[in-house]
């Protein structure tokens, strides 16, 4: 394998890990990301890390400036609704397009996620719940045949994922867990029947309910 191929694989892995840290609020809005420190952590050159950070900036998740370096962006509440509108339209497309073959692995992984989510109901752990939903999102991407639709869906998810986690401490914990279990259950039943329109309907309805809970919270605040 060539050096360039190694760099590409390494940078993709680093990108995914830092992306997950941002989405799970391990790097909270306003946090400084040191190019030098991250390059040292992953054992790569600064040029490799610079490309990773540039990609995250293109995703809208960090801002890079000469004076302050890389800073994790705050969630733009004004554009939140617009992003959710687009996400809901994309979900409709997912329901209209042919899915990839729904494998036993996808079904098994979703069943495991549902069980793990149910088990966490009695122990308040927002970060763990966020990690489970992140895994659910990744499983859902596997059901999208169209590569470009999958990529856009993934990027827009990352634009909004942090909002729910930020508000979770002020929401009803048991209700949030139960709603997630219900969403996974609805998706599972539809996938077992290779019924992608119903998968899209379940996900769209839960997205609308989440947006309503966010609106209610912001209104109360």
N, C-alpha and C positions, 0 to 999 in steps of 0.2 A: 504494500500500500504506500502511495506517495506521501510526501510531507504535506502537500496541499490538501490531500484527502483527510489526513489526520487532523489538520487544523480545522477543516470544515466540520468534522464530526465533533471535535472538542467544543467549538464555538456554539454549535447547535445545542449541545448538552448544557453548557453554561447558560445559554439564553433561556432554555426551558426552566432551569432551576431558579434563576433570578426572577423570571416571570412569575413562577409559583410563589416565591417569597413575597413579591409585591402584592399579588392577588390575595394572599393569606395574611396580609398586614404584618408580616415579619419585618418588612421594610415599610414603615408607615408613611403617609403623605408628609412631605417636608424632610424626610430622611436624606442624608448625604450618602452617596455611593462613591467610594474612593476607587478610582481606576487602579491605582497602585496596589491597594489592599486586596482587591478582588483578583487581580492578576497573580498576586502572591498566593492567595488562597487556592486558586485552581491550577497553579503551576504553569501559567501560560504567559506569553509576552504581552506587553501593554498594547501592542497593535491589535492582537486578537481580542483583548478585552474592550478596546475602543470600538471595534466593529460590533460587538455584542451590545454595548451601551447605545451605539448609534441606532441599532435595530429597535431597541426598547424605546428610544426617543421617537422613532417613526410610528410606533404603536400608540404614542401619546401617554406613556406611563412614566417617563422621566423627562426632565428638561436639562439640557447641557449648555453651559455658558463658560466662557474663559475665566470669568471672575469667581464663580461659585462651584464649578464642576458639575457633576450629575446630581440632580435632586429629584426625588420621587414626587410626581405631580399630585395635587389634590383632586378629588372627584368634582367635576363640574356639574353641579346640580341642575343648572339651566339647560344643559344639553342632555341630561339624563333621560328625559322623556323621549327626546328625538331618537336617541340610540335604542331605547326599548321599542319604539314604533318600528324601526328598521329590523330589529331582532325578531319581532313578531311576524313581519312580512317574510323574513328568511325562513322562519319555521314553517310557514305555509308552503313555501317552495319545497322544503324537505318532505312534506306530505305528498306533494305532487310528483316528485321524482322517484325513480326506482331506487330502493336501498341496496346496499351491498348485501351479500348473503349473511343472514343473521345466524351466526355460529353459536354452538353450545357454549363457547367461552364467554361470549357477550352476555348470554342469558345467565350463566353461572356467576359472572362478575357482578351483574346487577342484583341477583338474589343475595349475594354476599354483602353488597353495599346496603341493601334494604335491611338486612339483619343487623348489620353494624350500626345503622342509623337508629333502629328500634332500641338497641341495647344502650345507646348513649342518652336516651330520654331522661333517665334518672340521675345523670351526672352532668352538671352544667360545664360544658367545654366548647365554647364558640369556635376556637381554632380547629378542634377535631371535627366539628360539624362542617366547617368550611372546607376542610381537606376532603371530607367524604363527598361533598357536593362537587368539588373540583374533579374528583375521580369520576363522578356520575357524568359530568360534562364531557370528559375525555371518552367515556364509553359511548356517549351519544354521537360524538364525531365519527366513530367507526361505522355508524349506520348511514352515513352520507356518502353516496357514490361520487358525486361531483366534487372534484378536488378544490375548485375555486370557491364553491359554496361553503365547503368545509373550512377553508382558510379564513374567509370573511366572517363566518359564524364564530370561529375561535377568537378572532381579534376583537369583535364587538363584545363577546362575553367578557374578555379581560378588561374592557372599558367600564363595565358595570359591576363586576363581581365584588369589588371592595365595598360597594355601598351597603349591601345586605350585611356583611360582616361588621361594618362600622356601626350599624344600627341595632345589631342583634342583642347587645346588652340591654337595650331599652324596649325590646319586643318580648312577647310571651314565649318563653323558651319551649315549653311543651307543645304549644301550638305550632311553632316553627318546625320542630322535629316531626310532628305528626303530618304536617303538610308535605314535608320532603318525602316521608315514607309513602304517603298517598300518591305523590307524583311518580316515584319509582315503580310503585305497584301498577299504576295505570299504564305506564310505558311498557312494563314487563308483559302485561296481559295482551297489549296490542302487538308487541314484537313476536310473541309466541304464535300469533295468527298472521304474521307478516303484514300487519295492517298499519302502514306508515301514515295514512291520513289521521287515524286515531291517535297515533303517537304525537303527531303535530298538534292535534286538538288539545290533548292533555297538557302538553308543554306550554302551549299558547295560553290556556286558561290559568295555569299556575303562574306564568309570567305576569298576566294581567292582575292576579290577586296580589302578587308581590308588589307590583307598582302601586296598587291601591293602598297597601299597608305602608309603603314609603310615603305616599301622599298624606295619609292620615297622620303619620308621625310628624312630618314637616309642618302640617297644619296645626297640630297641637303645640309644637315647639314655637 
